[in-house]
Amino acid sequence: MTAMDGLDVTPRLDKAHQSVLRATPPDFLDLSDIPRMRQKFIDAMAKITKPPRPEGLEVSDHRPDDDVMVRVYRPAGLEAAAPALYWIHGGGLVMGTVEMDDDYCAGLAHRLKIVVASVEYRLAPDFPYPAPLEDCYRGLRWLHDNAETLGVDRARIAIGGASGGGALCAGLGLLARDRAEVPVCFQFLVYPMIDDRNETPMSHQILDPRLWNRTANLIGWNSYLEGRAGAADIPFYAAASRATVEDLAGLPPTYINVGDLDLFVDEDVEYARRLRLAGVPVELHVYPGAFHGSNNSVSRSPLSRRWKADERAALHRALHGTEIDA
């Protein structure tokens, strides 16, 4: 068993995943000092050698206002009105930057022949709900309002996010639907963090400090909700799992993926079930032997390559209406 008798995920991992997990320091996700953890994360990212950006890819930073930055990735020779993915980086709502997903966004733009716009939003606890969500909304509005200049088709704007970015993406989908200012054609939710209550079986079982675990998740949610995680009156814009089946009607087609060893697997599967009952087309992938973020940390494994191929195929269908070339 892992620390505090939580679920020991190791026996269910392949050799590549076991190797990465064993090399992960036990204090990898210590959020007891969030500013220190942010700097530690930035320092670790700086040591990673990044591959060169795809040839011809144009990358530009824009500031819709003083609080929001949007980095736009546009492949050379793209059609005049191209589909776009508006991306929200992860980090448990308390850390992370646009730079952490630079390679991911560049790769999607190049491979799928789309515009990718990645938003830099303010982080909790310095800026709790609704500030990060409103930052994401303003960035989305900016993308929509400047679609002609950016070469984006307003009718083909998808939104996506991972982990804490998935929390904001799910909230953004609900907010955009209700404000009816920006049409969203697709939701792309990568192991989204969507339930502040932490009541599911898996939320009690993932305690390993090397993984995104219960302790880190409680800190993240309480930072975002000013210590009120689990309170009765949390709106579904803040935590999408609070939405009833009736609340979810009218959302765009949605893709959700998650590992079966992820803290979020129960809440994500339940969210997919409710979306389906609400009449929302939903595609759900649950990957056996994957833990939170292992698609990135064990990126060359066969499992992670399949994960990435499934994501690209789903986005290509949603934004181009066709299957991606092999």
N, C-alpha and C positions, 0 to 999 in steps of 0.2 A: 504494500500500500504506500501511497505518497504521504507527505506531511499531513498530520492531523487526520489520518485514516480516510483521506479522500480516495477517489478512484485512481488506481495505478494504470495509466494509459499505456505504459511501455510494452506489455505483452501483446498489445493489439497493433503495434507499429511495425512497419517493415524496417529493414536494416538501415536504410538511408535516414528515415525519420528518427529511429532510435539514436543514431550517431549524432544528429544535430541536437536532439533534446539533451543527451548526456553532456554535450559540450557547452550547454547553456548554463551560465552562472546562476546559483540559487537566489541571488538578489536581483535578477534580471528585471523584474517588474515591481520594484519597491516604490510604491506611490505615496509613502508616508511623507516624503519631501518632494512635492511636485516640481518646483523650479529646478531642483537638483536632477530629477529624473529627466526633465526636458533637455537639460544641457548634456546629460549623459547620452541621451538618444541622439542628439545632434552630433556629438563627438564620435559616436559609433558610426553614424551615417557617413561622416567625413572620411572615415578610414576605408570605406568600400570603393573599390575601383569600378567606375561606371563605364559601360560600353559607349562608344561614340553614338551620337544621335543619328538616326537614319538620314541618308544623304537627301538634301533638298527640303528637309523639314523646316518650316518657318516657326519660330517660337517667339512670342511677344507677351510682355506683361502689361496689364491695364489696371487702372484704379477707378472703379465706378464711384468710390468715395474714399474718405480717409481711413475707413475701417476695413475695407474689402479690397483684395487684389485678385484678379483673374488671369491665369496664365493660359494662353491660347496656343495650341499646336495645330498647324495646318500643313499638310503635305503639299509639295509643289505639284502643279498641274491638276489640282482638284477641280471638279465641276463648280460652276459659279454659285449654285445654291446647293450646298452639300449638307448631308445630315450631320448632326452634332450630338456628342455626349457631354453633358455637364457633370463633372466629377467632383466628389467631396472626399478628401483624404480621411483616413482613420486616425486613431490615437486615443480612444477611450473618452473622447470629448474634452480631454485635458492636455493633450500634447499632439505633436505631429505638425508637418509643414507640407506645402506643395512639393518641395524638393524630394520628399520621401517617395513620391509616386511619379517622379519625372520620367523614369524609364518606362514605367507601365503606360502612362498616358501617351508618350511618344510612340511606343510600340503599337498601341491600339490605333492611333491616328494613321500611322504608316501602313499597317497591315490591312485595316478595314477601309481606308480611303474616306476618312471622316474628319471633321474638326473635333478636337477635344478641348474643352475649357475647364480648367481645374481651379477651384476657388480656395483662397486663403481666408479663413474666417477667424474671428477671435475665440479664444479658448476659455473654458471654465477652469478653476473657480473665479478667475479674475472677471470674467464676463459670463454669468450664468444665463440659463434660459430666460427670455427668448432671444438674447443677443446673437448667439451663434446661428440660430435658425434664421433670424431676420437678415443676417449677413449673407447667408446662402441664398435667401430669396432675392435680395438686392442684386447679387451677382447673376442670378438666373434672369431677372428682369433686364439687366444690362445686356446679356447675351441676346435675348429676344428683341430688345429695342434696337440693337445694333446689328441685327442679322444681315442686312444687305451689305453693310460695310465689311463684315467679317466673312461674307460668302456662305451664310448659313440659311438653310431652308427652315423657316419658322414652323412648318408643319411636321418637321422631323427632328425635334429636340427631345432627347432622352435624358433622364437624370440617373445618376449612379453614385454609390458610395460603399465603403468597406468599414465594417466594425462600427466605431463611433461615427464615422462618416455615413454608415448605413442607417444609424439612428436619425441623423439629420436628413438624409435622403428620404426616408419613409415619412418623416414629419413634413418635409418639403412637398412631397407628392400630395399629401392631404391639404396643405396650405395652398398650393397652386390650384388644386381643384376648387377649393372654396372661394378663393379670391377671383378666380376666372379671368385673370389677366394674361397668363402665359399657358398656352396649351402644351401639355407634356404627352409624348406619344408612347413612352415606355419607362418602366422603373427597373433598375438593375441593382439588386441588393446583395452584396457580398458579405456573408456571415454578419447580418445586421444586429446591432445592439439595440433592442427595441422594448425591453421589459424592465422597468425600474424596480419592480417588486421583488425580483430574485426569489421566486417561490417554486420554480420548476425543479424536478428531480436533479437534472444535470447542473443546475446552478448551485446545488448543495454538494455535488460530487467533485467538481474541478477545483481542487485546493492547491495543487502543485504550484509553487512560487515561480517556476520557470515558464509557466503558461499564463495567458490571461485568465485569472482565477477569481473566485468569489470575493476575496478581499479587495483586489484591484477594481472589480466591477462595482462594488458598493461605493468605493471612493470616487470612481468616475461619475456614477449617477448622483451621489450626494453633492459632488462639486457642481454639477450641472443644475441640480434642482435645489441648491442652497440648503442641503441637509434634510430635504423632505422626500427623499426616495421612498416609495411605498405608501405615501399619503393617499388618502381617498380621493382627493380632488385634482390629481395630476391630469392635465389635458392630453388628448391623444396626439396633438401636434408635438408635444414634448416626448412622449413615449408611445409609439404607435401600437404597442400591444394593448393599450387601453381602449382601442377602437373596437366597437361591436361590429357584427356582420353588417348591420344597417349603416354604420358610420363609414364602411369601406366601399360602399356602392359608388360607382362612377370613377374609380381609379383606373389608370391605364394598365394595359397588360404588364405583368410583373415577372421577373426572373429572380429566384432566390437560390443561393448555394451556401452550403455549410458542411463542415466535417462532423462525423458522428461522435468525435471526441471533443467537440467544441462546447464550451459553456453555454452557447446560445442555441444549440441544436433544438431543444424542446420548444423554445419560444418562436424560433423561425419556422419550424414545421407547423405549429399551431397558427401562426400568422398566415401561412400559405393556405391552410385549411379554411380559415375564415374568408380570405380573399376569394377562394373558389366558391364558397357559399354565397358571397355577395355578387357573384356573376362576373368577377374579374378573371380574365384568362391568366393562369399562373403556371410557370414552369419551375419545379423544385428539384434540386439535386442535393442529395445527402451522400457524402463521400466516406466510405468506410476507411478507417485508419488515418484520418486527417484531423489534426488538432488546429486550434485557432491560429491562423496566419501561416500554417505549414506550406500552403501553396507558394508562399514567398521564401520562407526560410529553408525549405527543401525543394527549391524550384526546379531542379533537374530530375527529380524522381519521375517514374512513369505516371504515378498518381497525379502529381502536380502538372505534368504536361497534358494529361487528359483534362484536368480541371481548366487549364488555360484554353485548350481547344474548344471545350464546351462553351466557355464564356464568349469567345470570339464568334463562334457559330450563332449563338443566341443574339448577340448584338448585330451581326450582319443581317440576320433574318428580320430583326425589328426595324433596322434603319434603312436597309436596301431592299427588303422584301424577297430576297433570294438566299440560297445556300452559299456559304463561302467556298471558294475553290480550295481543294485539298492542298 
